[in-house]
Amino acid sequence: MSTKANSDIVNEERQMARTTAIGLGVWLALTIAAVVLLLVFGDAISSLFV
């Protein structure tokens, strides 16, 4: 296996890791936003259903 092939594999792995990290970051941001919204507006939201 040539050095170029190894370099291509490493670059592909880095791209996959970057994509995964971005996806996890977005998921975490959405989760935190949902928790904050529920803490702030939880009473108002629950009063709509009761």
PDB file of all heavy atoms in Angstrom:
ATOM      1  N   MET A   1       0.862  -1.185   0.000  1.00  0.00           N
ATOM      2  CA  MET A   1       0.000   0.000   0.000  1.00  0.00           C
ATOM      3  C   MET A   1       0.901   1.238   0.000  1.00  0.00           C
ATOM      4  O   MET A   1       1.812   1.359   0.801  1.00  0.00           O
ATOM      5  CB  MET A   1      -0.891  -0.031   1.245  1.00  0.00           C
ATOM      6  CG  MET A   1      -1.951   1.046   1.234  1.00  0.00           C
ATOM      7  SD  MET A   1      -3.060   0.933   2.647  1.00  0.00           S
ATOM      8  CE  MET A   1      -4.166  -0.321   2.086  1.00  0.00           C
ATOM      9  N   SER A   2       0.626   2.130  -0.887  1.00  0.00           N
ATOM     10  CA  SER A   2       1.483   3.296  -1.033  1.00  0.00           C
ATOM     11  C   SER A   2       1.177   4.356   0.022  1.00  0.00           C
ATOM     12  O   SER A   2       0.161   4.312   0.705  1.00  0.00           O
ATOM     13  CB  SER A   2       1.313   3.896  -2.428  1.00  0.00           C
ATOM     14  OG  SER A   2       0.029   4.477  -2.526  1.00  0.00           O
ATOM     15  N   THR A   3       2.062   5.298   0.125  1.00  0.00           N
ATOM     16  CA  THR A   3       1.879   6.405   1.075  1.00  0.00           C
ATOM     17  C   THR A   3       0.659   7.235   0.696  1.00  0.00           C
ATOM     18  O   THR A   3      -0.068   7.702   1.553  1.00  0.00           O
ATOM     19  CB  THR A   3       3.139   7.287   1.090  1.00  0.00           C
ATOM     20  OG1 THR A   3       4.271   6.473   1.370  1.00  0.00           O
ATOM     21  CG2 THR A   3       3.027   8.360   2.137  1.00  0.00           C
ATOM     22  N   LYS A   4       0.422   7.401  -0.608  1.00  0.00           N
ATOM     23  CA  LYS A   4      -0.741   8.175  -1.066  1.00  0.00           C
ATOM     24  C   LYS A   4      -2.034   7.487  -0.642  1.00  0.00           C
ATOM     25  O   LYS A   4      -2.975   8.150  -0.212  1.00  0.00           O
ATOM     26  CB  LYS A   4      -0.705   8.344  -2.583  1.00  0.00           C
ATOM     27  CG  LYS A   4      -1.958   8.964  -3.150  1.00  0.00           C
ATOM     28  CD  LYS A   4      -1.672  10.086  -4.078  1.00  0.00           C
ATOM     29  CE  LYS A   4      -2.886  10.686  -4.733  1.00  0.00           C
ATOM     30  NZ  LYS A   4      -3.972  11.032  -3.898  1.00  0.00           N
ATOM     31  N   ALA A   5      -2.079   6.176  -0.743  1.00  0.00           N
ATOM     32  CA  ALA A   5      -3.272   5.434  -0.331  1.00  0.00           C
ATOM     33  C   ALA A   5      -3.507   5.595   1.165  1.00  0.00           C
ATOM     34  O   ALA A   5      -4.648   5.784   1.608  1.00  0.00           O
ATOM     35  CB  ALA A   5      -3.140   3.961  -0.703  1.00  0.00           C
ATOM     36  N   ASN A   6      -2.449   5.529   1.955  1.00  0.00           N
ATOM     37  CA  ASN A   6      -2.575   5.729   3.398  1.00  0.00           C
ATOM     38  C   ASN A   6      -3.063   7.137   3.705  1.00  0.00           C
ATOM     39  O   ASN A   6      -3.905   7.337   4.585  1.00  0.00           O
ATOM     40  CB  ASN A   6      -1.239   5.487   4.101  1.00  0.00           C
ATOM     41  CG  ASN A   6      -0.909   4.022   4.203  1.00  0.00           C
ATOM     42  OD1 ASN A   6      -1.780   3.171   4.145  1.00  0.00           O
ATOM     43  ND2 ASN A   6       0.374   3.719   4.329  1.00  0.00           N
ATOM     44  N   SER A   7      -2.534   8.114   2.974  1.00  0.00           N
ATOM     45  CA  SER A   7      -2.940   9.501   3.177  1.00  0.00           C
ATOM     46  C   SER A   7      -4.417   9.688   2.836  1.00  0.00           C
ATOM     47  O   SER A   7      -5.138  10.392   3.544  1.00  0.00           O
ATOM     48  CB  SER A   7      -2.080  10.412   2.309  1.00  0.00           C
ATOM     49  OG  SER A   7      -2.502  11.737   2.422  1.00  0.00           O
ATOM     50  N   ASP A   8      -4.883   9.050   1.771  1.00  0.00           N
ATOM     51  CA  ASP A   8      -6.294   9.131   1.388  1.00  0.00           C
ATOM     52  C   ASP A   8      -7.185   8.523   2.462  1.00  0.00           C
ATOM     53  O   ASP A   8      -8.241   9.065   2.789  1.00  0.00           O
ATOM     54  CB  ASP A   8      -6.535   8.438   0.051  1.00  0.00           C
ATOM     55  CG  ASP A   8      -5.921   9.194  -1.114  1.00  0.00           C
ATOM     56  OD1 ASP A   8      -5.591  10.386  -0.940  1.00  0.00           O
ATOM     57  OD2 ASP A   8      -5.758   8.584  -2.189  1.00  0.00           O
ATOM     58  N   ILE A   9      -6.760   7.400   3.014  1.00  0.00           N
ATOM     59  CA  ILE A   9      -7.540   6.734   4.064  1.00  0.00           C
ATOM     60  C   ILE A   9      -7.607   7.615   5.306  1.00  0.00           C
ATOM     61  O   ILE A   9      -8.671   7.782   5.908  1.00  0.00           O
ATOM     62  CB  ILE A   9      -6.938   5.351   4.391  1.00  0.00           C
ATOM     63  CG1 ILE A   9      -7.136   4.413   3.200  1.00  0.00           C
ATOM     64  CG2 ILE A   9      -7.570   4.772   5.645  1.00  0.00           C
ATOM     65  CD1 ILE A   9      -6.394   3.107   3.314  1.00  0.00           C
ATOM     66  N   VAL A  10      -6.490   8.206   5.683  1.00  0.00           N
ATOM     67  CA  VAL A  10      -6.448   9.078   6.858  1.00  0.00           C
ATOM     68  C   VAL A  10      -7.341  10.288   6.651  1.00  0.00           C
ATOM     69  O   VAL A  10      -8.101  10.679   7.546  1.00  0.00           O
ATOM     70  CB  VAL A  10      -4.993   9.508   7.170  1.00  0.00           C
ATOM     71  CG1 VAL A  10      -4.969  10.620   8.198  1.00  0.00           C
ATOM     72  CG2 VAL A  10      -4.180   8.313   7.647  1.00  0.00           C
ATOM     73  N   ASN A  11      -7.293  10.880   5.451  1.00  0.00           N
ATOM     74  CA  ASN A  11      -8.133  12.044   5.165  1.00  0.00           C
ATOM     75  C   ASN A  11      -9.616  11.675   5.217  1.00  0.00           C
ATOM     76  O   ASN A  11     -10.438  12.445   5.717  1.00  0.00           O
ATOM     77  CB  ASN A  11      -7.784  12.635   3.802  1.00  0.00           C
ATOM     78  CG  ASN A  11      -6.459  13.369   3.818  1.00  0.00           C
ATOM     79  OD1 ASN A  11      -5.997  13.805   4.872  1.00  0.00           O
ATOM     80  ND2 ASN A  11      -5.838  13.483   2.660  1.00  0.00           N
ATOM     81  N   GLU A  12      -9.958  10.494   4.702  1.00  0.00           N
ATOM     82  CA  GLU A  12     -11.354  10.048   4.739  1.00  0.00           C
ATOM     83  C   GLU A  12     -11.811   9.820   6.180  1.00  0.00           C
ATOM     84  O   GLU A  12     -12.928  10.186   6.546  1.00  0.00           O
ATOM     85  CB  GLU A  12     -11.495   8.761   3.923  1.00  0.00           C
ATOM     86  CG  GLU A  12     -12.923   8.288   3.805  1.00  0.00           C
ATOM     87  CD  GLU A  12     -13.051   7.066   2.924  1.00  0.00           C
ATOM     88  OE1 GLU A  12     -12.183   6.855   2.050  1.00  0.00           O
ATOM     89  OE2 GLU A  12     -14.016   6.321   3.113  1.00  0.00           O
ATOM     90  N   GLU A  13     -10.950   9.223   6.989  1.00  0.00           N
ATOM     91  CA  GLU A  13     -11.283   8.995   8.397  1.00  0.00           C
ATOM     92  C   GLU A  13     -11.456  10.321   9.143  1.00  0.00           C
ATOM     93  O   GLU A  13     -12.352  10.457   9.974  1.00  0.00           O
ATOM     94  CB  GLU A  13     -10.197   8.160   9.077  1.00  0.00           C
ATOM     95  CG  GLU A  13     -10.135   6.726   8.599  1.00  0.00           C
ATOM     96  CD  GLU A  13     -11.338   5.921   9.040  1.00  0.00           C
ATOM     97  OE1 GLU A  13     -11.891   6.186  10.113  1.00  0.00           O
ATOM     98  OE2 GLU A  13     -11.734   5.017   8.283  1.00  0.00           O
ATOM     99  N   ARG A  14     -10.619  11.292   8.847  1.00  0.00           N
ATOM    100  CA  ARG A  14     -10.746  12.607   9.481  1.00  0.00           C
ATOM    101  C   ARG A  14     -12.058  13.274   9.090  1.00  0.00           C
ATOM    102  O   ARG A  14     -12.715  13.899   9.920  1.00  0.00           O
ATOM    103  CB  ARG A  14      -9.578  13.501   9.102  1.00  0.00           C
ATOM    104  CG  ARG A  14      -8.309  13.153   9.819  1.00  0.00           C
ATOM    105  CD  ARG A  14      -7.197  14.109   9.467  1.00  0.00           C
ATOM    106  NE  ARG A  14      -5.983  13.733  10.171  1.00  0.00           N
ATOM    107  CZ  ARG A  14      -4.772  14.064   9.787  1.00  0.00           C
ATOM    108  NH1 ARG A  14      -4.603  14.795   8.704  1.00  0.00           N
ATOM    109  NH2 ARG A  14      -3.734  13.673  10.476  1.00  0.00           N
ATOM    110  N   GLN A  15     -12.437  13.155   7.819  1.00  0.00           N
ATOM    111  CA  GLN A  15     -13.691  13.738   7.357  1.00  0.00           C
ATOM    112  C   GLN A  15     -14.883  13.074   8.048  1.00  0.00           C
ATOM    113  O   GLN A  15     -15.831  13.748   8.472  1.00  0.00           O
ATOM    114  CB  GLN A  15     -13.811  13.585   5.837  1.00  0.00           C
ATOM    115  CG  GLN A  15     -15.065  14.202   5.261  1.00  0.00           C
ATOM    116  CD  GLN A  15     -15.128  15.704   5.470  1.00  0.00           C
ATOM    117  OE1 GLN A  15     -14.115  16.395   5.419  1.00  0.00           O
ATOM    118  NE2 GLN A  15     -16.305  16.220   5.718  1.00  0.00           N
ATOM    119  N   MET A  16     -14.833  11.754   8.198  1.00  0.00           N
ATOM    120  CA  MET A  16     -15.922  11.044   8.881  1.00  0.00           C
ATOM    121  C   MET A  16     -15.980  11.449  10.353  1.00  0.00           C
ATOM    122  O   MET A  16     -17.072  11.636  10.901  1.00  0.00           O
ATOM    123  CB  MET A  16     -15.736   9.526   8.746  1.00  0.00           C
ATOM    124  CG  MET A  16     -16.042   9.032   7.360  1.00  0.00           C
ATOM    125  SD  MET A  16     -15.805   7.259   7.033  1.00  0.00           S
ATOM    126  CE  MET A  16     -15.654   6.502   8.587  1.00  0.00           C
ATOM    127  N   ALA A  17     -14.835  11.590  10.982  1.00  0.00           N
ATOM    128  CA  ALA A  17     -14.807  12.005  12.387  1.00  0.00           C
ATOM    129  C   ALA A  17     -15.338  13.417  12.544  1.00  0.00           C
ATOM    130  O   ALA A  17     -16.085  13.710  13.487  1.00  0.00           O
ATOM    131  CB  ALA A  17     -13.381  11.912  12.922  1.00  0.00           C
ATOM    132  N   ARG A  18     -14.989  14.308  11.611  1.00  0.00           N
ATOM    133  CA  ARG A  18     -15.482  15.688  11.656  1.00  0.00           C
ATOM    134  C   ARG A  18     -16.998  15.722  11.488  1.00  0.00           C
ATOM    135  O   ARG A  18     -17.702  16.418  12.220  1.00  0.00           O
ATOM    136  CB  ARG A  18     -14.798  16.506  10.564  1.00  0.00           C
ATOM    137  CG  ARG A  18     -15.131  17.983  10.598  1.00  0.00           C
ATOM    138  CD  ARG A  18     -14.392  18.751   9.507  1.00  0.00           C
ATOM    139  NE  ARG A  18     -12.937  18.677   9.712  1.00  0.00           N
ATOM    140  CZ  ARG A  18     -12.087  18.119   8.854  1.00  0.00           C
ATOM    141  NH1 ARG A  18     -12.506  17.606   7.727  1.00  0.00           N
ATOM    142  NH2 ARG A  18     -10.800  18.102   9.120  1.00  0.00           N
ATOM    143  N   THR A  19     -17.517  14.943  10.545  1.00  0.00           N
ATOM    144  CA  THR A  19     -18.958  14.886  10.312  1.00  0.00           C
ATOM    145  C   THR A  19     -19.683  14.348  11.540  1.00  0.00           C
ATOM    146  O   THR A  19     -20.730  14.867  11.947  1.00  0.00           O
ATOM    147  CB  THR A  19     -19.257  13.990   9.090  1.00  0.00           C
ATOM    148  OG1 THR A  19     -18.580  14.526   7.967  1.00  0.00           O
ATOM    149  CG2 THR A  19     -20.735  13.931   8.809  1.00  0.00           C
ATOM    150  N   THR A  20     -19.135  13.315  12.154  1.00  0.00           N
ATOM    151  CA  THR A  20     -19.735  12.745  13.363  1.00  0.00           C
ATOM    152  C   THR A  20     -19.717  13.751  14.501  1.00  0.00           C
ATOM    153  O   THR A  20     -20.711  13.898  15.221  1.00  0.00           O
ATOM    154  CB  THR A  20     -18.978  11.465  13.770  1.00  0.00           C
ATOM    155  OG1 THR A  20     -19.008  10.548  12.683  1.00  0.00           O
ATOM    156  CG2 THR A  20     -19.596  10.831  14.994  1.00  0.00           C
ATOM    157  N   ALA A  21     -18.617  14.460  14.665  1.00  0.00           N
ATOM    158  CA  ALA A  21     -18.517  15.452  15.734  1.00  0.00           C
ATOM    159  C   ALA A  21     -19.516  16.587  15.528  1.00  0.00           C
ATOM    160  O   ALA A  21     -20.151  17.043  16.495  1.00  0.00           O
ATOM    161  CB  ALA A  21     -17.098  16.003  15.805  1.00  0.00           C
ATOM    162  N   ILE A  22     -19.691  17.017  14.292  1.00  0.00           N
ATOM    163  CA  ILE A  22     -20.659  18.077  14.013  1.00  0.00           C
ATOM    164  C   ILE A  22     -22.072  17.589  14.311  1.00  0.00           C
ATOM    165  O   ILE A  22     -22.875  18.294  14.920  1.00  0.00           O
ATOM    166  CB  ILE A  22     -20.523  18.562  12.557  1.00  0.00           C
ATOM    167  CG1 ILE A  22     -19.212  19.315  12.385  1.00  0.00           C
ATOM    168  CG2 ILE A  22     -21.699  19.426  12.155  1.00  0.00           C
ATOM    169  CD1 ILE A  22     -18.855  19.626  10.947  1.00  0.00           C
ATOM    170  N   GLY A  23     -22.380  16.367  13.903  1.00  0.00           N
ATOM    171  CA  GLY A  23     -23.699  15.800  14.172  1.00  0.00           C
ATOM    172  C   GLY A  23     -23.986  15.692  15.656  1.00  0.00           C
ATOM    173  O   GLY A  23     -25.080  16.027  16.126  1.00  0.00           O
ATOM    174  N   LEU A  24     -23.015  15.239  16.420  1.00  0.00           N
ATOM    175  CA  LEU A  24     -23.194  15.135  17.865  1.00  0.00           C
ATOM    176  C   LEU A  24     -23.330  16.512  18.506  1.00  0.00           C
ATOM    177  O   LEU A  24     -24.106  16.692  19.450  1.00  0.00           O
ATOM    178  CB  LEU A  24     -22.023  14.372  18.493  1.00  0.00           C
ATOM    179  CG  LEU A  24     -22.006  12.874  18.222  1.00  0.00           C
ATOM    180  CD1 LEU A  24     -20.708  12.260  18.741  1.00  0.00           C
ATOM    181  CD2 LEU A  24     -23.193  12.183  18.835  1.00  0.00           C
ATOM    182  N   GLY A  25     -22.593  17.482  18.007  1.00  0.00           N
ATOM    183  CA  GLY A  25     -22.702  18.841  18.530  1.00  0.00           C
ATOM    184  C   GLY A  25     -24.071  19.432  18.285  1.00  0.00           C
ATOM    185  O   GLY A  25     -24.656  20.074  19.163  1.00  0.00           O
ATOM    186  N   VAL A  26     -24.610  19.205  17.087  1.00  0.00           N
ATOM    187  CA  VAL A  26     -25.952  19.697  16.777  1.00  0.00           C
ATOM    188  C   VAL A  26     -26.978  19.018  17.665  1.00  0.00           C
ATOM    189  O   VAL A  26     -27.887  19.662  18.204  1.00  0.00           O
ATOM    190  CB  VAL A  26     -26.271  19.479  15.279  1.00  0.00           C
ATOM    191  CG1 VAL A  26     -27.733  19.708  14.977  1.00  0.00           C
ATOM    192  CG2 VAL A  26     -25.404  20.389  14.429  1.00  0.00           C
ATOM    193  N   TRP A  27     -26.859  17.706  17.828  1.00  0.00           N
ATOM    194  CA  TRP A  27     -27.785  16.957  18.685  1.00  0.00           C
ATOM    195  C   TRP A  27     -27.724  17.482  20.123  1.00  0.00           C
ATOM    196  O   TRP A  27     -28.759  17.677  20.762  1.00  0.00           O
ATOM    197  CB  TRP A  27     -27.424  15.473  18.649  1.00  0.00           C
ATOM    198  CG  TRP A  27     -28.298  14.639  19.523  1.00  0.00           C
ATOM    199  CD1 TRP A  27     -29.526  14.134  19.233  1.00  0.00           C
ATOM    200  CD2 TRP A  27     -28.007  14.227  20.865  1.00  0.00           C
ATOM    201  NE1 TRP A  27     -30.003  13.433  20.300  1.00  0.00           N
ATOM    202  CE2 TRP A  27     -29.103  13.472  21.319  1.00  0.00           C
ATOM    203  CE3 TRP A  27     -26.923  14.429  21.715  1.00  0.00           C
ATOM    204  CZ2 TRP A  27     -29.131  12.921  22.597  1.00  0.00           C
ATOM    205  CZ3 TRP A  27     -26.959  13.877  22.976  1.00  0.00           C
ATOM    206  CH2 TRP A  27     -28.052  13.126  23.404  1.00  0.00           C
ATOM    207  N   LEU A  28     -26.539  17.717  20.623  1.00  0.00           N
ATOM    208  CA  LEU A  28     -26.391  18.226  21.986  1.00  0.00           C
ATOM    209  C   LEU A  28     -26.983  19.625  22.125  1.00  0.00           C
ATOM    210  O   LEU A  28     -27.669  19.923  23.107  1.00  0.00           O
ATOM    211  CB  LEU A  28     -24.909  18.244  22.376  1.00  0.00           C
ATOM    212  CG  LEU A  28     -24.573  18.719  23.792  1.00  0.00           C
ATOM    213  CD1 LEU A  28     -25.229  17.811  24.819  1.00  0.00           C
ATOM    214  CD2 LEU A  28     -23.079  18.745  24.001  1.00  0.00           C
ATOM    215  N   ALA A  29     -26.759  20.489  21.145  1.00  0.00           N
ATOM    216  CA  ALA A  29     -27.314  21.849  21.186  1.00  0.00           C
ATOM    217  C   ALA A  29     -28.840  21.814  21.177  1.00  0.00           C
ATOM    218  O   ALA A  29     -29.489  22.552  21.927  1.00  0.00           O
ATOM    219  CB  ALA A  29     -26.796  22.659  20.006  1.00  0.00           C
ATOM    220  N   LEU A  30     -29.429  20.958  20.346  1.00  0.00           N
ATOM    221  CA  LEU A  30     -30.893  20.838  20.306  1.00  0.00           C
ATOM    222  C   LEU A  30     -31.445  20.300  21.617  1.00  0.00           C
ATOM    223  O   LEU A  30     -32.491  20.744  22.099  1.00  0.00           O
ATOM    224  CB  LEU A  30     -31.318  19.942  19.142  1.00  0.00           C
ATOM    225  CG  LEU A  30     -31.129  20.530  17.754  1.00  0.00           C
ATOM    226  CD1 LEU A  30     -31.452  19.493  16.688  1.00  0.00           C
ATOM    227  CD2 LEU A  30     -31.991  21.769  17.567  1.00  0.00           C
ATOM    228  N   THR A  31     -30.755  19.344  22.204  1.00  0.00           N
ATOM    229  CA  THR A  31     -31.190  18.783  23.479  1.00  0.00           C
ATOM    230  C   THR A  31     -31.148  19.835  24.580  1.00  0.00           C
ATOM    231  O   THR A  31     -32.092  19.966  25.370  1.00  0.00           O
ATOM    232  CB  THR A  31     -30.303  17.578  23.860  1.00  0.00           C
ATOM    233  OG1 THR A  31     -30.370  16.615  22.814  1.00  0.00           O
ATOM    234  CG2 THR A  31     -30.760  16.953  25.160  1.00  0.00           C
ATOM    235  N   ILE A  32     -30.079  20.599  24.645  1.00  0.00           N
ATOM    236  CA  ILE A  32     -29.960  21.647  25.660  1.00  0.00           C
ATOM    237  C   ILE A  32     -31.015  22.718  25.441  1.00  0.00           C
ATOM    238  O   ILE A  32     -31.629  23.209  26.396  1.00  0.00           O
ATOM    239  CB  ILE A  32     -28.531  22.238  25.658  1.00  0.00           C
ATOM    240  CG1 ILE A  32     -27.546  21.197  26.194  1.00  0.00           C
ATOM    241  CG2 ILE A  32     -28.459  23.508  26.476  1.00  0.00           C
ATOM    242  CD1 ILE A  32     -26.098  21.596  26.070  1.00  0.00           C
ATOM    243  N   ALA A  33     -31.251  23.078  24.175  1.00  0.00           N
ATOM    244  CA  ALA A  33     -32.281  24.076  23.878  1.00  0.00           C
ATOM    245  C   ALA A  33     -33.655  23.582  24.321  1.00  0.00           C
ATOM    246  O   ALA A  33     -34.447  24.351  24.887  1.00  0.00           O
ATOM    247  CB  ALA A  33     -32.284  24.395  22.386  1.00  0.00           C
ATOM    248  N   ALA A  34     -33.964  22.313  24.087  1.00  0.00           N
ATOM    249  CA  ALA A  34     -35.253  21.761  24.499  1.00  0.00           C
ATOM    250  C   ALA A  34     -35.393  21.778  26.017  1.00  0.00           C
ATOM    251  O   ALA A  34     -36.457  22.129  26.547  1.00  0.00           O
ATOM    252  CB  ALA A  34     -35.402  20.334  23.963  1.00  0.00           C
ATOM    253  N   VAL A  35     -34.347  21.423  26.725  1.00  0.00           N
ATOM    254  CA  VAL A  35     -34.399  21.427  28.191  1.00  0.00           C
ATOM    255  C   VAL A  35     -34.599  22.848  28.714  1.00  0.00           C
ATOM    256  O   VAL A  35     -35.411  23.088  29.605  1.00  0.00           O
ATOM    257  CB  VAL A  35     -33.109  20.794  28.777  1.00  0.00           C
ATOM    258  CG1 VAL A  35     -33.005  21.039  30.268  1.00  0.00           C
ATOM    259  CG2 VAL A  35     -33.080  19.309  28.470  1.00  0.00           C
ATOM    260  N   VAL A  36     -33.879  23.806  28.158  1.00  0.00           N
ATOM    261  CA  VAL A  36     -34.009  25.193  28.589  1.00  0.00           C
ATOM    262  C   VAL A  36     -35.416  25.704  28.312  1.00  0.00           C
ATOM    263  O   VAL A  36     -36.035  26.352  29.165  1.00  0.00           O
ATOM    264  CB  VAL A  36     -32.942  26.086  27.918  1.00  0.00           C
ATOM    265  CG1 VAL A  36     -33.238  27.556  28.136  1.00  0.00           C
ATOM    266  CG2 VAL A  36     -31.554  25.736  28.443  1.00  0.00           C
ATOM    267  N   LEU A  37     -35.944  25.413  27.129  1.00  0.00           N
ATOM    268  CA  LEU A  37     -37.307  25.843  26.804  1.00  0.00           C
ATOM    269  C   LEU A  37     -38.332  25.218  27.748  1.00  0.00           C
ATOM    270  O   LEU A  37     -39.282  25.886  28.166  1.00  0.00           O
ATOM    271  CB  LEU A  37     -37.643  25.499  25.353  1.00  0.00           C
ATOM    272  CG  LEU A  37     -36.967  26.369  24.299  1.00  0.00           C
ATOM    273  CD1 LEU A  37     -37.259  25.835  22.908  1.00  0.00           C
ATOM    274  CD2 LEU A  37     -37.422  27.815  24.425  1.00  0.00           C
ATOM    275  N   LEU A  38     -38.148  23.962  28.086  1.00  0.00           N
ATOM    276  CA  LEU A  38     -39.074  23.325  29.023  1.00  0.00           C
ATOM    277  C   LEU A  38     -38.957  23.927  30.427  1.00  0.00           C
ATOM    278  O   LEU A  38     -39.970  24.078  31.120  1.00  0.00           O
ATOM    279  CB  LEU A  38     -38.828  21.823  29.076  1.00  0.00           C
ATOM    280  CG  LEU A  38     -39.349  21.039  27.873  1.00  0.00           C
ATOM    281  CD1 LEU A  38     -38.908  19.583  27.963  1.00  0.00           C
ATOM    282  CD2 LEU A  38     -40.860  21.131  27.782  1.00  0.00           C
ATOM    283  N   LEU A  39     -37.747  24.258  30.831  1.00  0.00           N
ATOM    284  CA  LEU A  39     -37.582  24.877  32.146  1.00  0.00           C
ATOM    285  C   LEU A  39     -38.207  26.269  32.184  1.00  0.00           C
ATOM    286  O   LEU A  39     -38.809  26.668  33.186  1.00  0.00           O
ATOM    287  CB  LEU A  39     -36.094  24.968  32.506  1.00  0.00           C
ATOM    288  CG  LEU A  39     -35.427  23.650  32.881  1.00  0.00           C
ATOM    289  CD1 LEU A  39     -33.923  23.850  33.052  1.00  0.00           C
ATOM    290  CD2 LEU A  39     -36.025  23.072  34.147  1.00  0.00           C
ATOM    291  N   VAL A  40     -38.077  27.020  31.105  1.00  0.00           N
ATOM    292  CA  VAL A  40     -38.581  28.389  31.069  1.00  0.00           C
ATOM    293  C   VAL A  40     -40.092  28.415  30.854  1.00  0.00           C
ATOM    294  O   VAL A  40     -40.819  29.137  31.535  1.00  0.00           O
ATOM    295  CB  VAL A  40     -37.854  29.197  29.981  1.00  0.00           C
ATOM    296  CG1 VAL A  40     -38.490  30.562  29.804  1.00  0.00           C
ATOM    297  CG2 VAL A  40     -36.376  29.349  30.331  1.00  0.00           C
ATOM    298  N   PHE A  41     -40.571  27.630  29.886  1.00  0.00           N
ATOM    299  CA  PHE A  41     -41.970  27.695  29.492  1.00  0.00           C
ATOM    300  C   PHE A  41     -42.768  26.461  29.899  1.00  0.00           C
ATOM    301  O   PHE A  41     -43.882  26.256  29.399  1.00  0.00           O
ATOM    302  CB  PHE A  41     -42.086  27.879  27.975  1.00  0.00           C
ATOM    303  CG  PHE A  41     -41.463  29.149  27.479  1.00  0.00           C
ATOM    304  CD1 PHE A  41     -40.318  29.115  26.702  1.00  0.00           C
ATOM    305  CD2 PHE A  41     -42.021  30.378  27.790  1.00  0.00           C
ATOM    306  CE1 PHE A  41     -39.736  30.282  26.240  1.00  0.00           C
ATOM    307  CE2 PHE A  41     -41.443  31.554  27.337  1.00  0.00           C
ATOM    308  CZ  PHE A  41     -40.298  31.505  26.560  1.00  0.00           C
ATOM    309  N   GLY A  42     -42.241  25.649  30.777  1.00  0.00           N
ATOM    310  CA  GLY A  42     -42.899  24.395  31.153  1.00  0.00           C
ATOM    311  C   GLY A  42     -44.284  24.590  31.728  1.00  0.00           C
ATOM    312  O   GLY A  42     -45.228  23.877  31.375  1.00  0.00           O
ATOM    313  N   ASP A  43     -44.449  25.554  32.627  1.00  0.00           N
ATOM    314  CA  ASP A  43     -45.762  25.789  33.236  1.00  0.00           C
ATOM    315  C   ASP A  43     -46.775  26.258  32.197  1.00  0.00           C
ATOM    316  O   ASP A  43     -47.926  25.798  32.193  1.00  0.00           O
ATOM    317  CB  ASP A  43     -45.646  26.824  34.357  1.00  0.00           C
ATOM    318  CG  ASP A  43     -44.879  26.293  35.555  1.00  0.00           C
ATOM    319  OD1 ASP A  43     -44.846  25.055  35.724  1.00  0.00           O
ATOM    320  OD2 ASP A  43     -44.326  27.124  36.309  1.00  0.00           O
ATOM    321  N   ALA A  44     -46.372  27.142  31.329  1.00  0.00           N
ATOM    322  CA  ALA A  44     -47.289  27.637  30.294  1.00  0.00           C
ATOM    323  C   ALA A  44     -47.676  26.520  29.336  1.00  0.00           C
ATOM    324  O   ALA A  44     -48.840  26.420  28.927  1.00  0.00           O
ATOM    325  CB  ALA A  44     -46.631  28.771  29.538  1.00  0.00           C
ATOM    326  N   ILE A  45     -46.744  25.672  28.990  1.00  0.00           N
ATOM    327  CA  ILE A  45     -47.031  24.562  28.068  1.00  0.00           C
ATOM    328  C   ILE A  45     -47.965  23.562  28.723  1.00  0.00           C
ATOM    329  O   ILE A  45     -48.928  23.103  28.126  1.00  0.00           O
ATOM    330  CB  ILE A  45     -45.737  23.893  27.585  1.00  0.00           C
ATOM    331  CG1 ILE A  45     -44.925  24.850  26.727  1.00  0.00           C
ATOM    332  CG2 ILE A  45     -46.028  22.605  26.820  1.00  0.00           C
ATOM    333  CD1 ILE A  45     -43.540  24.361  26.372  1.00  0.00           C
ATOM    334  N   SER A  46     -47.694  23.213  29.980  1.00  0.00           N
ATOM    335  CA  SER A  46     -48.541  22.236  30.657  1.00  0.00           C
ATOM    336  C   SER A  46     -49.943  22.762  30.909  1.00  0.00           C
ATOM    337  O   SER A  46     -50.913  22.001  30.919  1.00  0.00           O
ATOM    338  CB  SER A  46     -47.898  21.777  31.976  1.00  0.00           C
ATOM    339  OG  SER A  46     -47.829  22.865  32.882  1.00  0.00           O
ATOM    340  N   SER A  47     -50.097  24.072  31.081  1.00  0.00           N
ATOM    341  CA  SER A  47     -51.432  24.635  31.307  1.00  0.00           C
ATOM    342  C   SER A  47     -52.299  24.546  30.042  1.00  0.00           C
ATOM    343  O   SER A  47     -53.517  24.586  30.125  1.00  0.00           O
ATOM    344  CB  SER A  47     -51.337  26.076  31.774  1.00  0.00           C
ATOM    345  OG  SER A  47     -50.849  26.907  30.751  1.00  0.00           O
ATOM    346  N   LEU A  48     -51.673  24.420  28.876  1.00  0.00           N
ATOM    347  CA  LEU A  48     -52.434  24.245  27.648  1.00  0.00           C
ATOM    348  C   LEU A  48     -53.147  22.902  27.601  1.00  0.00           C
ATOM    349  O   LEU A  48     -54.194  22.762  26.992  1.00  0.00           O
ATOM    350  CB  LEU A  48     -51.526  24.376  26.426  1.00  0.00           C
ATOM    351  CG  LEU A  48     -50.906  25.738  26.164  1.00  0.00           C
ATOM    352  CD1 LEU A  48     -49.902  25.625  25.013  1.00  0.00           C
ATOM    353  CD2 LEU A  48     -51.965  26.751  25.819  1.00  0.00           C
ATOM    354  N   PHE A  49     -52.581  21.901  28.261  1.00  0.00           N
ATOM    355  CA  PHE A  49     -53.106  20.539  28.180  1.00  0.00           C
ATOM    356  C   PHE A  49     -53.944  20.159  29.403  1.00  0.00           C
ATOM    357  O   PHE A  49     -54.536  19.097  29.418  1.00  0.00           O
ATOM    358  CB  PHE A  49     -51.972  19.548  27.991  1.00  0.00           C
ATOM    359  CG  PHE A  49     -51.207  19.774  26.711  1.00  0.00           C
ATOM    360  CD1 PHE A  49     -49.946  20.362  26.741  1.00  0.00           C
ATOM    361  CD2 PHE A  49     -51.735  19.407  25.493  1.00  0.00           C
ATOM    362  CE1 PHE A  49     -49.250  20.596  25.568  1.00  0.00           C
ATOM    363  CE2 PHE A  49     -51.048  19.626  24.311  1.00  0.00           C
ATOM    364  CZ  PHE A  49     -49.797  20.210  24.356  1.00  0.00           C
ATOM    365  N   VAL A  50     -53.951  20.985  30.411  1.00  0.00           N
ATOM    366  CA  VAL A  50     -54.703  20.650  31.645  1.00  0.00           C
ATOM    367  C   VAL A  50     -55.958  21.480  31.716  1.00  0.00           C
ATOM    368  O   VAL A  50     -56.056  22.572  31.322  1.00  0.00           O
ATOM    369  CB  VAL A  50     -53.821  20.878  32.884  1.00  0.00           C
ATOM    370  CG1 VAL A  50     -54.630  20.639  34.150  1.00  0.00           C
ATOM    371  CG2 VAL A  50     -52.612  19.984  32.838  1.00  0.00           C
TER     372      VAL A  50
END
